[in-house]
Amino acid sequence: MDVFSHFALPYVVVYVLTRHRSAALAAGIGGVAPDLDSLTWVVSLWDPLYFLGHRGFSHSLLGAPLYALGAVLLLRAPFWRRVLPIHAELKFGPRAIAIALAFSYTHLALDALTHWGVPLFFPWSVERFSAGWFFYSVTAMAPVSIWLVWRTARGTDTQRTRRVALALLVAVLVVAGATRSATYPRGEAFDLAVPGATEWSWTTLARHEKGWSATFYSFGREVGEAEYLELPIDDPGARDAVDRARGHVEHRAFMLYTAGPHVTQAEARDDGGWNVTFLDLMERTQADRSPWFPFGEDAGKLRFAVYADRVEELD
């Protein structure tokens, strides 16, 4: 979901149910808080901080409420008095803080609807949990959510505003979900269906002895195919190279931020080393089917050159 909708949905739901603006604001702030990870620039300073990136630790059962607590405390800073007319309403007491922490889990629930999912049990596990229904967000929700957030920040939202926003947001979700269901690929055997960037596009993945076959669909009709092959890793040197590459910090980050399934490839280099490549097929299929895919042609790909004395990441 987009960052604005993560605030808007819990905010309007709690207000409609309780009529308490303070509780609704706390719910909205808790709902949006995990996406503060988008501002975590320190990740680029030191590789071991990789878990602070977007949809990493912040989107776990442990991290989400900690980010909500941080957001609540941050909003108490005097700076916000100059930019937020509703600053006085954000000085939450213990009850409102508890609401913010609890509603941080609505963020995880909404993001779990997308194919990227969330690492619920990080740092104990990098496994991502996903319903695999939507892509990254339902983009049609953003205009309504941005309008409501703007009105709320200025203190000009009304009871009617909130009800209209809730009705529109629910309607968009229903229509998007219905479109997803109507265009879901049927009539062929596959192991996994991956949602595309538009609500009417899907990719199916079928496992075979040499790797995976991908079939692309739009409006329920086949529009393309691709193959992702596992290169044989029979050589002891190749197996050792793959194991060493898996121990690299960038591979740990790769496994945290990719949803799978994965393909591993190893090829001998002319200089005596090995090229080891890891592919995340959910990302690769999006890049291969859509030239305008925002993450580029190397999306879902991690490459290393592995030598006897070092492991180098390749661009």
C-alpha positions as CSV (number, residue, x, y, z in Angstrom):
1,M,0.0,0.0,0.0
2,D,1.1,3.6,-0.5
3,V,2.3,5.4,2.6
4,F,-0.7,7.8,2.8
5,S,-3.2,4.9,2.7
6,H,-1.4,3.3,5.6
7,F,-2.3,6.4,7.7
8,A,-5.8,7.0,6.2
9,L,-7.3,3.5,6.6
10,P,-6.8,3.1,10.4
11,Y,-7.5,6.7,11.0
12,V,-10.9,6.8,9.4
13,V,-11.9,3.3,10.7
14,V,-11.1,4.2,14.3
15,Y,-12.8,7.6,14.0
16,V,-15.9,6.1,12.5
17,L,-16.1,3.5,15.3
18,T,-15.1,5.7,18.3
19,R,-15.7,9.3,17.3
20,H,-12.5,10.0,19.2
21,R,-10.1,12.1,17.1
22,S,-7.1,11.5,19.4
23,A,-7.5,7.8,19.2
24,A,-7.9,8.0,15.4
25,L,-4.8,10.1,15.0
26,A,-2.8,7.6,17.1
27,A,-4.1,4.7,15.0
28,G,-3.1,6.5,11.8
29,I,0.4,7.4,13.0
30,G,0.9,3.8,14.2
31,G,-0.3,2.6,10.8
32,V,2.1,4.6,8.8
33,A,5.1,4.4,11.2
34,P,6.9,1.4,9.7
35,D,7.3,3.2,6.4
36,L,9.6,5.7,8.2
37,D,12.3,3.1,7.2
38,S,12.3,4.9,3.8
39,L,14.2,7.7,5.5
40,T,16.9,5.4,6.9
41,W,19.9,6.7,5.0
42,V,22.4,5.1,7.4
43,V,21.9,1.8,5.5
44,S,24.3,3.1,2.8
45,L,27.0,4.0,5.4
46,W,27.6,0.5,6.7
47,D,26.6,-2.8,5.1
48,P,25.7,-4.6,8.3
49,L,22.9,-2.1,8.8
50,Y,21.1,-3.6,5.8
51,F,18.1,-4.7,7.9
52,L,17.1,-1.1,8.4
53,G,16.1,-0.7,4.8
54,H,12.5,-0.6,3.5
55,R,10.4,-3.5,4.6
56,G,13.1,-5.0,6.7
57,F,13.2,-4.9,10.5
58,S,10.5,-2.2,10.5
59,H,8.0,-4.6,9.0
60,S,8.4,-7.3,11.6
61,L,6.4,-8.1,14.7
62,L,9.1,-6.7,16.8
63,G,10.1,-3.7,14.7
64,A,6.7,-2.3,13.8
65,P,5.7,-1.2,17.3
66,L,9.2,0.2,17.9
67,Y,8.9,2.4,14.8
68,A,5.4,3.5,16.0
69,L,6.8,4.5,19.4
70,G,9.6,6.4,17.6
71,A,7.1,8.2,15.5
72,V,4.9,9.2,18.5
73,L,8.0,10.6,20.3
74,L,9.3,12.4,17.2
75,L,6.0,14.2,16.8
76,R,6.3,15.7,20.3
77,A,9.3,17.7,19.1
78,P,8.7,21.6,19.2
79,F,9.6,21.8,15.5
80,W,6.2,20.4,14.5
81,R,4.4,23.3,16.1
82,R,5.5,25.5,13.2
83,V,4.3,23.1,10.4
84,L,1.4,21.2,11.9
85,P,-1.7,23.1,13.0
86,I,-2.8,20.0,14.9
87,H,0.4,19.6,16.9
88,A,-1.3,20.1,20.2
89,E,-3.5,17.0,19.5
90,L,-0.4,14.9,18.9
91,K,0.8,15.0,22.5
92,F,-0.5,11.6,23.2
93,G,-1.0,10.0,26.6
94,P,-0.4,6.4,27.5
95,R,-3.7,5.1,26.1
96,A,-3.1,6.8,22.7
97,I,0.5,5.6,22.6
98,A,-0.8,2.0,23.2
99,I,-3.3,2.5,20.3
100,A,-0.4,3.6,18.0
101,L,1.7,0.6,18.9
102,A,-1.2,-1.8,18.3
103,F,-2.2,-0.3,15.0
104,S,1.3,-0.5,13.7
105,Y,0.3,-4.1,12.9
106,T,-2.3,-2.9,10.4
107,H,0.7,-1.8,8.3
108,L,2.0,-5.4,8.3
109,A,-1.4,-6.8,7.5
110,L,-1.9,-4.5,4.5
111,D,1.6,-5.0,3.1
112,A,1.2,-8.8,3.5
113,L,-1.5,-8.5,0.7
114,T,1.3,-7.6,-1.7
115,H,3.7,-10.0,-3.4
116,W,6.8,-8.7,-1.6
117,G,5.2,-9.5,1.8
118,V,6.7,-8.8,5.2
119,P,9.4,-10.6,7.3
120,L,7.2,-11.1,10.4
121,F,9.8,-13.0,12.5
122,F,12.9,-11.1,11.6
123,P,15.6,-11.1,13.1
124,W,15.0,-14.8,13.8
125,S,14.0,-15.6,10.3
126,V,14.1,-13.8,6.9
127,E,11.1,-15.7,5.6
128,R,8.5,-13.2,4.1
129,F,4.8,-13.8,4.6
130,S,2.6,-12.8,1.7
131,A,-0.9,-13.4,0.4
132,G,0.5,-12.5,-3.1
133,W,-2.6,-10.7,-4.2
134,F,-1.4,-7.2,-5.2
135,F,1.9,-5.9,-6.5
136,Y,3.5,-3.2,-4.3
137,S,0.4,-1.0,-3.9
138,V,-3.0,-0.2,-5.1
139,T,-2.0,3.1,-6.7
140,A,-5.6,4.3,-7.2
141,M,-5.9,4.7,-3.4
142,A,-3.2,7.3,-3.2
143,P,-5.2,10.4,-4.4
144,V,-7.9,9.8,-1.9
145,S,-5.4,9.1,0.9
146,I,-3.3,12.2,0.1
147,W,-6.4,14.4,0.1
148,L,-7.4,13.1,3.5
149,V,-3.9,13.3,5.0
150,W,-3.6,16.9,3.8
151,R,-7.0,17.9,5.3
152,T,-6.1,16.1,8.6
153,A,-2.7,17.8,8.9
154,R,-4.3,21.2,8.4
155,G,-7.1,20.4,10.9
156,T,-9.8,20.9,8.3
157,D,-11.1,17.3,7.9
158,T,-14.7,16.8,8.9
159,Q,-16.8,13.8,9.8
160,R,-18.2,13.8,6.3
161,T,-14.7,14.0,4.9
162,R,-13.7,10.9,6.8
163,R,-16.8,8.9,5.8
164,V,-16.3,9.8,2.1
165,A,-12.6,8.8,2.3
166,L,-13.4,5.5,3.9
167,A,-16.1,4.7,1.4
168,L,-13.8,5.5,-1.5
169,L,-10.8,3.6,-0.1
170,V,-12.9,0.5,0.5
171,A,-14.5,0.8,-3.0
172,V,-11.0,0.9,-4.6
173,L,-9.9,-2.1,-2.7
174,V,-13.0,-4.0,-3.7
175,V,-12.7,-3.1,-7.4
176,A,-9.0,-3.9,-7.4
177,G,-9.6,-7.2,-5.7
178,A,-12.4,-8.1,-8.1
179,T,-10.2,-7.3,-11.1
180,R,-7.4,-9.4,-9.7
181,S,-9.8,-12.3,-9.2
182,A,-11.4,-12.0,-12.7
183,T,-8.0,-11.9,-14.4
184,Y,-6.3,-14.7,-12.4
185,P,-4.7,-17.2,-14.8
186,R,-6.8,-20.4,-15.0
187,G,-6.6,-23.5,-17.1
188,E,-2.9,-24.4,-16.8
189,A,-0.8,-26.1,-14.2
190,F,1.7,-23.9,-12.3
191,D,3.3,-23.7,-8.9
192,L,2.9,-20.0,-8.2
193,A,1.0,-17.0,-9.5
194,V,2.7,-13.6,-9.1
195,P,0.7,-10.4,-9.4
196,G,1.9,-7.8,-12.0
197,A,2.3,-4.1,-11.6
198,T,-1.2,-3.5,-13.0
199,E,-4.3,-5.1,-11.4
200,W,-5.1,-7.1,-14.6
201,S,-1.6,-8.6,-15.0
202,W,-0.2,-11.9,-13.6
203,T,2.8,-14.1,-14.1
204,T,2.8,-17.9,-13.4
205,L,5.8,-19.9,-12.4
206,A,6.1,-23.6,-13.1
207,R,9.0,-25.7,-11.7
208,H,10.8,-28.2,-14.0
209,E,14.0,-30.2,-13.8
210,K,16.2,-27.4,-15.2
211,G,14.7,-24.5,-13.4
212,W,11.5,-22.4,-13.8
213,S,9.2,-21.4,-16.7
214,A,7.3,-18.1,-16.5
215,T,4.2,-17.2,-18.4
216,F,2.9,-13.7,-18.5
217,Y,-0.8,-12.8,-18.6
218,S,-2.8,-9.6,-19.2
219,F,-6.6,-9.6,-18.8
220,G,-6.4,-13.3,-18.5
221,R,-4.7,-13.9,-21.8
222,E,-1.1,-15.1,-22.4
223,V,1.2,-12.4,-23.6
224,G,4.7,-13.8,-23.2
225,E,7.1,-16.4,-21.7
226,A,10.5,-16.7,-20.1
227,E,12.9,-19.3,-18.8
228,Y,15.0,-19.1,-15.7
229,L,17.5,-22.0,-15.6
230,E,19.5,-23.5,-12.7
231,L,23.1,-23.9,-14.0
232,P,24.5,-27.2,-12.7
233,I,26.6,-26.9,-9.5
234,D,28.3,-30.3,-9.7
235,D,31.9,-29.1,-9.4
236,P,33.2,-29.0,-5.8
237,G,34.8,-25.6,-6.5
238,A,31.4,-24.3,-7.6
239,R,29.7,-25.6,-4.5
240,D,32.4,-24.0,-2.3
241,A,32.0,-20.7,-4.3
242,V,28.2,-20.7,-3.8
243,D,28.6,-21.4,0.0
244,R,31.1,-18.5,0.3
245,A,28.9,-16.1,-1.6
246,R,26.0,-17.0,0.6
247,G,28.1,-15.9,3.6
248,H,28.5,-12.4,2.2
249,V,26.6,-9.6,3.9
250,E,25.0,-8.6,0.6
251,H,23.5,-12.1,0.2
252,R,22.0,-11.8,3.7
253,A,20.4,-8.5,2.6
254,F,19.3,-10.1,-0.6
255,M,17.5,-12.9,1.2
256,L,15.8,-10.5,3.6
257,Y,14.5,-8.2,0.8
258,T,13.5,-10.8,-1.8
259,A,10.3,-12.8,-1.9
260,G,11.4,-15.8,-4.0
261,P,11.4,-18.4,-5.4
262,H,15.2,-18.2,-6.1
263,V,17.5,-19.6,-8.7
264,T,21.3,-20.0,-8.1
265,Q,23.8,-20.2,-10.9
266,A,27.6,-20.8,-10.9
267,E,30.0,-20.4,-13.9
268,A,33.8,-20.7,-14.1
269,R,35.7,-17.5,-14.8
270,D,38.6,-17.3,-17.2
271,D,40.8,-16.0,-14.3
272,G,40.3,-19.0,-12.1
273,G,37.4,-17.8,-10.0
274,W,33.7,-18.4,-10.2
275,N,30.7,-16.2,-11.2
276,V,27.9,-16.9,-8.7
277,T,24.5,-15.4,-9.5
278,F,21.3,-15.4,-7.3
279,L,18.0,-14.5,-8.9
280,D,14.7,-13.6,-7.2
281,L,12.1,-14.7,-9.7
282,M,9.4,-12.4,-8.5
283,E,11.5,-9.4,-9.3
284,R,13.0,-10.8,-12.4
285,T,9.7,-11.6,-14.0
286,Q,8.5,-8.0,-13.5
287,A,11.7,-6.6,-15.0
288,D,11.6,-9.0,-18.0
289,R,8.0,-8.3,-18.8
290,S,8.0,-4.6,-18.3
291,P,10.8,-2.4,-19.9
292,W,9.6,0.5,-17.7
293,F,9.9,-1.5,-14.5
294,P,11.2,1.1,-12.0
295,F,13.9,-1.1,-10.5
296,G,15.8,-1.6,-13.8
297,E,17.0,-4.6,-15.7
298,D,19.1,-5.9,-12.8
299,A,16.1,-6.2,-10.5
300,G,16.2,-9.3,-8.4
301,K,19.7,-10.2,-9.4
302,L,22.8,-10.5,-7.2
303,R,26.2,-11.4,-8.7
304,F,29.6,-12.2,-7.1
305,A,33.0,-13.1,-8.4
306,V,34.4,-15.6,-6.0
307,Y,38.2,-16.3,-5.7
308,A,40.3,-18.4,-3.3
309,D,41.1,-15.3,-1.2
310,R,38.1,-13.0,-1.7
311,V,34.5,-12.5,-2.6
312,E,33.6,-9.5,-4.8
313,E,30.1,-8.2,-5.6
314,L,29.6,-7.5,-9.3
315,D,27.6,-4.6,-10.6
